[in-house]
Amino acid sequence: MTFEQAILHASIWIALAVLAVAFLLTVWRVVKGPTLPDRVVALDMLVGIVIGFIALIAIRTGFTLYIDIAIALGLVGFLATVAFARFILAGAAGQAGATLTDGPREKVSKLGGKARNVSTKKIVDSDSKSASKRSGKPVRPVKPEKSAPSVKSPKPGKGK
């Protein structure tokens, strides 16, 4: 074994050890959480670590087919991360698409450690007729907020 081969062999073993530790810590983050976005980021990290393992195997064995597999896994992992992100945003968008009505004012103490009066909003279905039938009370639609005045640009061809 030449000096270059010995360095390559030692580097591969060191890289395998580092990737194994990273793999274990990332699996712990997937299990521990605490939130769904944390788990999605950890799953994306797992894909990157597995790509690293495949690349090391390709270097060690000399088969270039493993590099193609790593590239394909990278593409699939990216698409899976995008799908998970859309899934998370779909839950938030489902609540944002509902109509909001004014509810009673109450104290909220978790904003900056100080108690403040905050107007709470009740989420009801977009179809106010069905919402009023269920609750027995009429539902007031929320007025749209005023947008900032638009700035008109000069017409093309006119002077400054």
C-alpha positions in Angstrom: 0.0 0.0 0.0 1.4 3.4 -1.0 1.3 6.5 1.1 -1.5 8.0 -1.0 -3.6 4.9 -0.6 -3.0 4.9 3.2 -4.1 8.5 3.5 -7.2 7.7 1.4 -8.0 4.7 3.5 -7.7 6.6 6.8 -9.7 9.5 5.4 -12.6 7.2 4.4 -12.7 5.6 7.9 -12.6 9.1 9.6 -15.4 10.3 7.3 -17.5 7.2 8.0 -17.1 7.8 11.7 -18.1 11.4 11.4 -21.1 10.5 9.2 -22.2 7.8 11.7 -22.2 10.3 14.6 -24.1 12.8 12.5 -26.6 10.1 11.5 -27.2 9.1 15.1 -27.7 12.8 16.2 -30.0 13.4 13.3 -32.1 10.3 14.0 -32.4 11.6 17.6 -33.7 14.9 16.3 -36.3 13.2 14.2 -37.5 11.2 17.2 -37.2 14.1 19.7 -38.7 16.8 17.6 -40.1 19.0 19.3 -42.1 20.4 16.3 -43.0 19.1 12.8 -40.7 21.5 11.0 -37.8 20.3 13.1 -38.5 16.8 12.0 -38.7 17.7 8.4 -35.4 19.5 8.5 -33.9 16.5 10.3 -35.2 14.1 7.6 -33.7 16.4 4.9 -30.4 16.2 6.8 -30.7 12.4 6.9 -30.9 12.4 3.1 -27.7 14.4 2.9 -25.9 12.1 5.3 -27.0 9.0 3.3 -25.7 10.7 0.2 -22.4 11.1 2.0 -22.3 7.4 2.9 -23.0 6.5 -0.7 -20.3 8.8 -2.0 -17.8 7.2 0.4 -18.8 3.7 -0.7 -18.3 4.9 -4.3 -14.8 6.1 -3.5 -13.9 3.0 -1.6 -15.2 0.5 -4.2 -14.4 2.5 -7.3 -17.9 1.9 -8.8 -19.1 5.1 -10.4 -22.7 3.8 -10.5 -23.0 4.8 -6.8 -22.6 8.4 -7.7 -25.6 8.2 -10.0 -27.6 6.7 -7.2 -26.5 9.5 -4.8 -27.6 12.1 -7.4 -31.0 10.4 -7.8 -31.4 10.3 -4.0 -30.6 14.0 -3.8 -33.3 14.8 -6.3 -35.9 12.6 -4.5 -34.9 14.0 -1.1 -35.3 17.5 -2.3 -38.8 16.7 -3.7 -39.8 15.0 -0.4 -38.7 18.1 1.5 -40.7 20.4 -0.7 -43.7 18.1 -0.3 -43.4 18.1 3.5 -43.1 21.9 3.5 -46.3 22.2 1.4 -48.0 19.8 3.8 -47.0 22.0 6.8 -48.1 25.1 5.0 -51.4 23.5 3.9 -52.4 23.2 7.6 -51.7 26.9 8.2 -53.4 28.0 4.9 -56.5 26.1 5.9 -56.9 28.3 8.9 -55.9 31.4 7.1 -58.6 30.9 4.4 -61.4 30.9 6.9 -63.3 34.1 7.6 -62.5 35.9 10.8 -65.0 37.7 13.0 -64.5 40.0 16.0 -64.7 38.2 19.3 -64.5 39.5 22.9 -61.4 41.4 24.0 -59.4 39.5 26.6 -56.0 39.8 28.4 -53.1 37.9 26.9 -50.0 37.6 29.1 -47.6 35.8 26.7 -46.7 38.7 24.6 -43.4 40.1 25.8 -44.1 39.2 29.4 -46.7 42.0 29.7 -50.4 41.7 29.8 -52.0 43.5 26.9 -55.6 43.9 25.6 -55.8 41.9 22.4 -58.8 41.5 20.2 -59.3 37.7 19.7 -60.7 36.4 16.4 -63.1 33.5 16.0 -62.6 31.4 13.0 -65.7 30.4 11.1 -66.4 28.9 7.8 -66.2 31.0 4.7 -69.9 30.4 4.0 -71.4 32.7 6.6 -74.9 31.3 6.1 -74.0 27.8 7.2 -72.0 29.2 10.1 -74.9 31.3 11.3 -77.2 28.3 11.0 -74.9 26.2 13.2 -74.3 28.9 15.8 -77.7 30.5 15.7 -76.1 33.9 15.6 -75.5 36.1 12.5 -71.9 36.3 11.3 -70.4 39.7 10.4 -68.0 39.6 7.5 -64.6 41.2 8.1 -63.9 44.4 6.2 -60.8 44.3 4.0 -57.9 46.4 5.1 -57.1 49.5 3.1 -54.0 49.1 1.0 -51.3 51.7 0.6 -51.9 54.3 -2.2 -50.4 53.3 -5.5 -47.6 55.4 -7.0 -48.3 56.3 -10.6 -45.3 56.1 -12.9 -44.9 58.6 -15.7 -46.3 57.5 -19.1 -43.7 56.1 -21.4 -42.5 58.6 -24.0 -43.3 61.6 -21.9 -40.6 63.8 -20.4 -39.2 63.6 -16.9 
